[in-house]
Amino acid sequence: MEELERRRVFEERYPLQVASYGFVNPWMYRPSRRLSVSIGFGVMDGLRSKFTDTRLAKVEQRADEILAEAVAHAASHKAVREKVERRQAERLAERETQRLDDKDEERAKFICEMADDLRRIAQMNSFVKHLQAVNPPPTSEAAKCLRWGEEHLEERPAALELAGMEKAVHTSGLWVERA
């Protein structure tokens, strides 16, 4: 009965310790009374990670061997960490390159759209001048088309001037660099 009470108190007092045993029933574990030392995070590149007292040698007598293995584990973990950091840096560089490529694609598309607008305005201007030269009767459909074209072209020169282009570029936000 005393043993069960001792176990209950231990479990209440040290729940993380009991959980770290990793056994279904930690009280079935019986210490061997042999010193055991673990280094690193498990077997890595063939390195030893656990040292236990044996009949021939105690752990305390193998301190140099354990230290050498610990240094090897540290070097191995450092190599793994550097490899992970290198891959993360490569992925970050790839994402940045993709972002810049996408932005360049958007910029090219914007410039093509502006060029198309300019070409359409030039064509419209040419057609309106042709209608003016033909001089259609004032009540005809062609005259209505000419009036609409003249009104529409009056609004467009502002877009063709430098200030209009500057405004369109600024509104697009494609040439604004982030800090």
C-alpha positions as a printed NumPy array, in Angstrom:
array([[  0.   ,   0.   ,   0.   ],
       [  2.825,   2.367,   0.829],
       [  4.362,   1.705,  -2.568],
       [  1.132,   2.684,  -4.363],
       [  0.891,   5.9  ,  -2.344],
       [  4.541,   6.693,  -3.132],
       [  3.849,   6.18 ,  -6.842],
       [  0.723,   8.374,  -6.765],
       [  2.581,  11.193,  -5.005],
       [  5.469,  10.897,  -7.46 ],
       [  3.104,  11.047, -10.443],
       [  1.356,  14.132,  -9.064],
       [  4.588,  15.866,  -8.173],
       [  6.491,  15.031, -11.358],
       [  3.977,  14.517, -14.201],
       [  6.432,  15.489, -16.943],
       [  9.019,  13.059, -15.624],
       [  6.505,  10.201, -15.587],
       [  5.292,  11.138, -19.087],
       [  8.877,  11.174, -20.381],
       [  9.399,   7.537, -19.396],
       [  7.478,   6.624, -22.533],
       [  6.153,   3.369, -21.078],
       [  2.564,   2.234, -20.886],
       [  3.111,   1.471, -17.217],
       [  6.252,   3.246, -16.01 ],
       [  6.202,   1.368, -12.723],
       [  7.059,  -1.858, -14.488],
       [ 10.489,  -0.393, -15.275],
       [ 13.202,  -1.532, -12.886],
       [ 16.494,   0.355, -12.838],
       [ 19.509,  -1.8  , -13.605],
       [ 21.79 ,   0.177, -11.274],
       [ 24.099,   0.797, -14.198],
       [ 25.031,   4.329, -15.25 ],
       [ 23.747,   5.222, -18.72 ],
       [ 24.632,   8.345, -20.716],
       [ 22.866,   9.491, -23.892],
       [ 24.284,  12.1  , -26.248],
       [ 22.87 ,  13.645, -29.387],
       [ 19.399,  12.93 , -30.757],
       [ 19.774,   9.284, -31.657],
       [ 21.946,   7.405, -34.101],
       [ 23.439,   9.745, -36.64 ],
       [ 25.921,   8.839, -39.378],
       [ 26.835,   5.655, -37.525],
       [ 27.768,   7.504, -34.327],
       [ 27.058,   6.001, -30.942],
       [ 24.54 ,   7.872, -28.856],
       [ 24.208,   5.703, -25.741],
       [ 26.876,   4.556, -23.311],
       [ 26.168,   2.168, -20.427],
       [ 28.267,   0.605, -17.702],
       [ 29.518,  -2.859, -18.589],
       [ 31.346,  -5.502, -16.574],
       [ 34.611,  -4.516, -18.23 ],
       [ 34.364,  -0.698, -18.13 ],
       [ 32.394,   1.897, -16.252],
       [ 31.039,   4.959, -18.046],
       [ 33.242,   7.218, -15.912],
       [ 36.349,   5.499, -17.289],
       [ 35.256,   6.112, -20.898],
       [ 34.872,   9.894, -20.601],
       [ 37.317,  10.585, -23.467],
       [ 35.435,   8.228, -25.781],
       [ 32.084,   9.797, -24.845],
       [ 33.479,  13.3  , -25.329],
       [ 34.814,  12.378, -28.785],
       [ 31.407,  10.972, -29.763],
       [ 29.681,  14.089, -28.405],
       [ 31.953,  16.31 , -30.52 ],
       [ 31.224,  14.128, -33.567],
       [ 27.47 ,  14.398, -32.862],
       [ 27.74 ,  18.179, -32.575],
       [ 29.599,  18.374, -35.902],
       [ 27.033,  16.113, -37.544],
       [ 24.128,  18.17 , -36.206],
       [ 25.844,  21.355, -37.349],
       [ 26.228,  19.914, -40.857],
       [ 22.535,  18.971, -40.946],
       [ 21.511,  22.409, -39.656],
       [ 23.694,  24.139, -42.273],
       [ 22.188,  21.957, -45.008],
       [ 18.668,  22.889, -43.879],
       [ 19.575,  26.59 , -43.718],
       [ 21.144,  26.391, -47.189],
       [ 17.971,  24.782, -48.614],
       [ 15.815,  27.434, -46.94 ],
       [ 18.005,  30.188, -48.414],
       [ 17.744,  28.574, -51.862],
       [ 13.946,  28.375, -51.606],
       [ 13.785,  31.997, -50.472],
       [ 15.971,  33.049, -53.416],
       [ 13.768,  31.045, -55.812],
       [ 10.623,  32.695, -54.444],
       [ 12.214,  36.142, -54.778],
       [ 13.28 ,  35.395, -58.349],
       [  9.765,  34.172, -59.167],
       [  8.276,  37.304, -57.588],
       [ 10.559,  39.529, -59.681],
       [  9.76 ,  37.54 , -62.84 ],
       [  6.034,  37.889, -62.142],
       [  6.453,  41.633, -61.593],
       [  8.397,  41.964, -64.861],
       [  5.604,  40.072, -66.627],
       [  3.009,  42.455, -65.166],
       [  5.105,  45.465, -66.207],
       [  5.4  ,  44.172, -69.779],
       [  1.65 ,  43.545, -69.889],
       [  0.991,  47.097, -68.623],
       [  3.249,  48.638, -71.269],
       [  1.596,  46.549, -74.011],
       [ -1.841,  47.697, -72.851],
       [ -0.685,  51.337, -72.877],
       [  0.72 ,  50.84 , -76.397],
       [ -2.56 ,  49.273, -77.528],
       [ -4.473,  52.245, -76.09 ],
       [ -2.165,  54.634, -77.93 ],
       [ -2.6  ,  52.702, -81.173],
       [ -6.419,  52.725, -80.798],
       [ -6.439,  56.481, -80.126],
       [ -4.28 ,  57.081, -83.199],
       [ -6.649,  54.96 , -85.311],
       [ -9.677,  56.723, -83.872],
       [ -8.078,  60.108, -84.537],
       [ -7.346,  59.092, -88.128],
       [-10.945,  57.94 , -88.643],
       [-12.396,  61.155, -87.142],
       [-10.162,  63.255, -89.418],
       [-11.368,  61.184, -92.386],
       [-15.023,  61.795, -91.388],
       [-14.316,  65.506, -91.027],
       [-12.762,  65.571, -94.493],
       [-15.758,  63.753, -95.992],
       [-18.086,  66.249, -94.25 ],
       [-21.215,  64.106, -93.727],
       [-24.681,  65.718, -93.578],
       [-25.432,  67.029, -90.024],
       [-28.413,  64.693, -89.447],
       [-26.866,  61.446, -90.625],
       [-25.602,  58.543, -88.498],
       [-22.077,  59.31 , -89.707],
       [-22.394,  62.838, -88.243],
       [-23.439,  61.366, -84.879],
       [-20.423,  59.081, -85.022],
       [-18.168,  62.063, -85.87 ],
       [-19.5  ,  64.13 , -82.906],
       [-19.03 ,  61.217, -80.491],
       [-15.506,  60.592, -81.835],
       [-14.555,  64.265, -81.5  ],
       [-15.883,  64.395, -77.901],
       [-14.112,  61.173, -76.991],
       [-10.84 ,  62.316, -78.535],
       [-10.991,  65.594, -76.592],
       [-10.76 ,  63.541, -73.384],
       [ -7.892,  61.319, -74.639],
       [ -5.06 ,  63.828, -75.289],
       [ -4.613,  64.227, -71.533],
       [ -3.94 ,  60.489, -71.299],
       [ -1.352,  60.729, -74.095],
       [  0.62 ,  63.535, -72.47 ],
       [  3.438,  62.861, -70.004],
       [  1.304,  63.777, -66.981],
       [ -1.361,  61.264, -68.033],
       [  1.219,  58.542, -68.575],
       [  2.858,  59.369, -65.222],
       [ -0.502,  59.065, -63.487],
       [ -1.242,  55.703, -65.139],
       [  2.201,  54.353, -64.171],
       [  1.807,  55.588, -60.602],
       [ -1.699,  54.121, -60.308],
       [ -0.474,  50.735, -61.513],
       [  2.014,  50.507, -58.609],
       [  4.285,  48.274, -60.698],
       [  7.372,  50.464, -60.372],
       [  7.098,  51.143, -56.661],
       [  9.886,  49.23 , -54.886],
       [  9.324,  47.847, -51.404],
       [ 11.87 ,  48.658, -48.749]])
